[in-house]
Amino acid sequence: MTEYNNSSKFNSDDVNKAFSKFSTLLSSQKARVCLENTENALAFDTEVFVQPIRQDLGECLDLVADMIRERGTNGDDLQKLIPVLSDWLDPGRQFSQEVARLEKEIAEKKRKHPDFVFAFKLKILINKYGEQLNNDKIDPFEYGKILTKHDQAKHTLADHMQNKIRIAQKALAPDMLELAQSQLELSRHHEKVLEIKQELLSQAQGHTRHTLQHLAQIFQDAEPELADTILAQTNALTSTGSMPSPNRQKIPNNLAEFKQELTNQGEKIKKFDNRLKSCIDQLHQLKEFEDAIFSSYGDQLRSRGIQFKKAPKVAKTGTVGKTKKIPGLRMVNRRKE
């Protein structure tokens, strides 16, 4: 850990003095009511935690809509892919409600603990100094003073988090365990929604690729002049002596328009690639979050009925050239199996 001398850090009096303007602003009844409303709406509301699930479910329905518009899809196949919203949104809200409740309870306890309060003040000061440093109109002398304060506040916070906050968090251990269990249930639920989204993306991507390949073969070996003539013949045939059909998709007039359609299909495949990668990244992040919970609360969670699936993992034994298998761990909930 990097160490700093005392002159590079704030003491308690320095922080209180620098924070006095904010203390005054937050001391009025109006400020307290506004602060409570802000926290309830933006930090500890159920919707804050259920929003990622809403977002991914919404994207699932967007994908279904895209596939409905795609040529060649049929209703029976699509119907099987549509997620039942009540199966995912309602449980997601319940898990999120519990996470929000526990987050708020922990926040109330932090609000009463002087070490956490000191950290809150430092974070606000660091943000304030950062905003001032980004002001292009600030004078160079003032810039130097603010930069010094900014560095001092950051150094003080780093030291405070490493020492005082680590000790203070032990008092919150029971609450943090409850929160970890609720977060675990919510993250697993979100994973299942992401797996539905991943399947939809794969299906949509595969279908679009098939459509592109089918269209690309039509004029594969044809010269441009021949292709234009064939398209003109097709247009003439479908329009001469036929009943008007306002719902018919327009046939390209020439090869350039046809190639533009192929380009559009190719762009859709690229977008599906990017969305699929993003979905897989989200899944990896959630699994890493689960692993972090296990690292911190594995034993306590086991005692609450959460079991861990074992998977083989290779680790060195200390003998050159030899390895042995040790169990890797993956969390599952025994009550849900």
C-alpha positions in Angstrom: 0.0 0.0 0.0 1.3 3.5 -0.8 2.0 5.6 2.3 1.7 9.3 2.6 3.1 11.7 5.1 0.8 13.7 7.4 1.3 16.9 5.5 -0.3 15.3 2.4 -3.6 14.5 4.2 -6.5 16.3 5.8 -7.3 16.0 9.4 -10.8 16.0 10.9 -10.8 19.7 11.4 -9.7 20.4 7.9 -12.5 18.2 6.5 -15.2 19.8 8.7 -14.0 23.3 7.7 -14.0 22.5 4.0 -17.4 20.7 4.3 -19.0 23.5 6.3 -20.7 25.1 3.2 -22.3 21.7 2.3 -23.4 21.2 6.0 -25.1 24.5 5.9 -26.9 23.7 2.6 -28.1 20.3 3.9 -29.2 21.5 7.3 -32.5 23.1 6.3 -35.8 21.2 6.6 -36.4 21.6 2.8 -32.9 20.1 2.1 -33.6 17.1 4.4 -37.0 16.4 2.7 -35.4 16.7 -0.7 -32.5 14.5 0.3 -34.9 11.8 1.6 -37.0 11.9 -1.6 -33.8 11.7 -3.8 -32.5 8.7 -1.9 -35.8 7.0 -2.0 -36.2 7.5 -5.8 -32.6 7.2 -7.0 -30.7 5.0 -4.6 -32.9 2.8 -2.5 -36.0 2.3 -4.6 -37.0 -1.1 -5.9 -36.9 0.2 -9.5 -33.2 1.0 -9.2 -32.4 -2.7 -8.9 -35.0 -4.1 -11.2 -34.2 -1.7 -14.0 -31.5 -3.9 -15.6 -34.0 -6.8 -15.8 -36.6 -4.5 -17.3 -34.0 -3.3 -19.9 -33.1 -6.9 -20.9 -36.7 -8.1 -21.1 -37.5 -5.1 -23.2 -34.7 -6.0 -25.5 -36.0 -9.5 -25.7 -39.3 -8.2 -27.0 -37.5 -5.9 -29.4 -35.7 -8.9 -30.8 -39.0 -10.8 -31.2 -40.4 -7.8 -33.1 -37.3 -7.8 -35.3 -37.8 -11.5 -36.1 -41.5 -10.9 -36.8 -40.5 -8.4 -39.5 -37.8 -10.7 -40.9 -38.7 -12.7 -44.0 -39.2 -16.4 -43.5 -40.0 -16.6 -39.8 -43.2 -18.3 -38.7 -45.5 -17.8 -35.8 -45.0 -21.2 -34.0 -41.3 -20.9 -33.8 -41.4 -17.3 -32.6 -44.1 -18.0 -30.0 -41.8 -20.4 -28.2 -39.1 -17.7 -27.9 -41.3 -15.0 -26.3 -40.6 -14.8 -22.6 -43.6 -14.8 -20.2 -43.2 -11.4 -18.6 -44.8 -12.4 -15.3 -42.3 -15.2 -14.9 -39.4 -12.8 -14.9 -40.5 -9.3 -14.1 -42.6 -10.1 -11.0 -39.9 -12.2 -9.2 -37.3 -9.7 -10.3 -39.3 -7.0 -8.5 -39.6 -9.1 -5.4 -35.8 -9.8 -5.3 -35.1 -6.1 -6.0 -37.5 -5.0 -3.2 -35.5 -7.0 -0.7 -32.2 -5.7 -1.9 -33.5 -2.1 -1.8 -34.8 -2.6 1.8 -31.4 -4.0 3.0 -29.4 -1.3 1.2 -31.5 1.4 2.9 -31.1 -0.3 6.4 -27.3 -0.4 5.9 -27.2 3.2 4.7 -29.0 4.3 7.9 -26.4 2.6 10.0 -23.6 4.1 8.0 -25.2 7.5 8.5 -24.8 7.2 12.3 -21.2 6.0 12.2 -18.6 8.7 12.4 -16.0 6.8 10.2 -18.5 6.4 7.4 -19.6 10.0 7.7 -16.0 11.2 7.5 -15.6 9.1 4.3 -18.9 10.6 2.8 -17.6 14.1 3.4 -14.2 13.3 1.7 -16.0 11.8 -1.3 -18.1 14.9 -1.7 -15.1 17.2 -1.4 -13.1 15.2 -4.0 -16.0 15.5 -6.4 -16.2 19.2 -5.7 -12.5 19.8 -6.3 -12.6 17.7 -9.4 -15.4 19.8 -10.9 -13.4 23.0 -10.1 -10.3 21.6 -11.7 -12.3 21.0 -14.9 -13.3 24.7 -15.1 -11.4 26.2 -18.0 -11.7 29.7 -16.6 -10.0 29.0 -13.3 -6.9 31.1 -12.6 -3.5 29.2 -12.5 -2.8 30.2 -8.8 -6.2 29.0 -7.7 -5.8 25.9 -9.8 -2.7 25.0 -7.9 -4.4 25.4 -4.5 -7.4 23.3 -5.5 -5.1 20.6 -7.0 -3.3 20.4 -3.7 -6.6 20.1 -1.7 -7.8 17.5 -4.3 -4.7 15.3 -3.8 -4.8 15.7 0.0 -8.5 14.6 0.1 -7.8 11.6 -2.1 -4.8 10.5 0.0 -6.9 11.0 3.2 -9.7 8.9 1.8 -7.4 6.1 0.6 -5.9 5.9 4.1 -9.2 6.1 5.8 -10.8 3.4 3.7 -7.8 1.1 4.2 -7.8 1.5 8.0 -10.9 2.9 9.7 -13.6 1.7 7.2 -12.3 -1.8 7.1 -12.7 -2.0 10.8 -16.1 -0.2 10.8 -17.5 -2.7 8.2 -17.2 -5.5 10.7 -20.1 -4.1 12.6 -22.2 -4.4 9.5 -21.3 -8.0 8.8 -24.7 -9.5 9.6 -26.5 -7.0 7.4 -24.0 -7.4 4.6 -24.6 -11.2 4.7 -28.3 -10.7 4.3 -27.6 -8.3 1.5 -25.2 -10.7 -0.2 -27.9 -13.4 -0.2 -30.5 -11.1 -1.7 -28.1 -9.8 -4.3 -27.1 -13.4 -5.2 -30.8 -14.3 -5.8 -31.3 -11.2 -7.9 -28.2 -11.8 -9.9 -29.1 -15.4 -10.7 -32.5 -14.3 -11.8 -31.0 -11.7 -14.0 -28.6 -14.3 -15.5 -31.6 -16.4 -16.6 -33.1 -13.4 -18.3 -29.8 -12.7 -20.1 -29.7 -16.4 -21.2 -33.1 -15.9 -22.8 -31.8 -12.7 -24.5 -28.7 -14.6 -25.7 -30.8 -17.3 -27.2 -33.0 -14.8 -29.0 -29.9 -12.9 -30.3 -28.4 -16.2 -31.6 -31.7 -17.2 -33.3 -32.1 -13.7 -34.9 -28.5 -13.6 -36.0 -28.7 -17.1 -37.6 -32.0 -16.3 -39.3 -30.6 -13.1 -40.8 -27.5 -14.8 -41.9 -29.6 -17.5 -43.7 -31.6 -14.7 -45.4 -28.5 -12.9 -46.5 -27.0 -16.1 -48.0 -30.2 -16.9 -49.8 -30.4 -13.5 -51.4 -26.7 -13.4 -52.2 -27.1 -16.5 -54.4 -29.7 -15.1 -56.7 -27.3 -13.0 -58.8 -24.1 -14.8 -57.8 -22.8 -15.4 -61.3 -24.9 -12.9 -63.3 -23.5 -9.8 -65.0 -24.9 -6.4 -63.9 -26.7 -5.8 -67.2 -28.3 -9.3 -67.0 -29.3 -8.7 -63.4 -30.9 -5.4 -64.2 -32.9 -6.9 -67.1 -34.1 -9.8 -64.9 -35.3 -7.4 -62.2 -37.1 -5.3 -64.8 -38.7 -8.4 -66.3 -39.8 -9.5 -62.8 -41.3 -6.1 -62.0 -43.1 -6.0 -65.3 -44.5 -9.5 -64.8 -45.9 -8.9 -61.3 -47.5 -5.5 -62.2 -49.0 -6.2 -65.6 -52.6 -7.3 -65.6 -52.6 -8.0 -61.8 -54.8 -6.8 -59.0 -53.1 -4.0 -57.1 -51.3 -5.2 -53.9 -50.5 -2.3 -51.7 -48.9 -4.6 -49.0 -46.4 -6.3 -51.4 -42.8 -5.4 -50.6 -41.3 -3.5 -53.4 -39.0 -5.5 -55.7 -35.6 -3.7 -56.4 -35.6 -1.9 -59.7 -31.9 -2.6 -60.4 -28.8 -4.4 -59.1 -27.7 -1.4 -57.1 -30.9 -1.4 -55.0 -30.6 -5.2 -54.6 -27.0 -4.8 -53.3 -28.2 -2.2 -50.9 -30.6 -4.7 -49.4 -27.7 -7.2 -49.0 -25.7 -4.5 -47.3 -28.6 -3.8 -44.9 -28.8 -7.5 -44.0 -25.0 -7.5 -43.4 -25.3 -4.5 -41.1 -28.0 -6.2 -39.1 -25.7 -9.2 -38.6 -22.9 -6.9 -37.3 -25.3 -5.3 -34.9 -26.4 -8.7 -33.6 -22.7 -9.6 -33.2 -22.2 -6.5 -31.0 -25.4 -7.1 -29.0 -24.5 -10.8 -28.4 -21.0 -9.8 -27.2 -22.5 -7.3 -24.8 -25.0 -9.8 -23.5 -22.2 -12.4 -22.9 -20.1 -9.7 -21.2 -23.0 -9.0 -18.8 -23.3 -12.7 -18.0 -19.6 -12.8 -17.2 -19.9 -9.8 -14.9 -22.8 -11.3 -13.0 -20.9 -14.6 -12.6 -17.8 -12.7 -11.4 -20.1 -10.9 -8.9 -21.3 -14.3 -7.7 -17.7 -15.4 -7.3 -17.0 -12.3 -5.3 -19.9 -13.0 -3.0 -18.7 -16.6 -2.5 -15.2 -15.3 -1.7 -16.5 -13.1 1.1 -19.5 -15.1 2.5 -19.1 -18.7 1.2 -19.1 -20.4 4.6 -22.0 -18.3 6.0 -24.1 -18.8 2.9 -23.6 -22.6 3.0 -24.9 -22.6 6.6 -28.1 -20.9 5.2 -28.8 -23.7 2.8 -26.9 -22.4 -0.3 -24.8 -25.2 -1.7 -21.8 -25.0 -4.1 -21.5 -27.2 -7.2 -18.0 -28.7 -7.5 -16.1 -28.5 -10.7 -12.5 -29.8 -11.3 -9.9 -27.1 -11.2 -6.2 -27.6 -11.9 -3.7 -26.2 -9.4 0.0 -26.7 -8.9 1.1 -29.0 -6.0 4.5 -27.4 -5.5 6.3 -30.4 -7.2 7.8 -29.4 -10.5 5.9 -30.9 -13.5 3.1 -32.4 -11.4 -0.4 -31.1 -10.9 -3.5 -32.3 -9.0 -7.2 -31.5 -9.2 -8.7 -29.5 -6.5 -12.4 -28.7 -6.3 -13.6 -25.4 -7.8 -16.9 -24.1 -6.4 -20.0 -22.8 -7.9 -23.0 -21.7 -5.9 -26.5 -23.2 -6.2 -29.4 -23.0 -3.9 -30.4 -26.4 -2.5 -33.9 -25.2 -1.8 -34.5 -24.5 -5.5 -33.3 -27.9 -6.8 
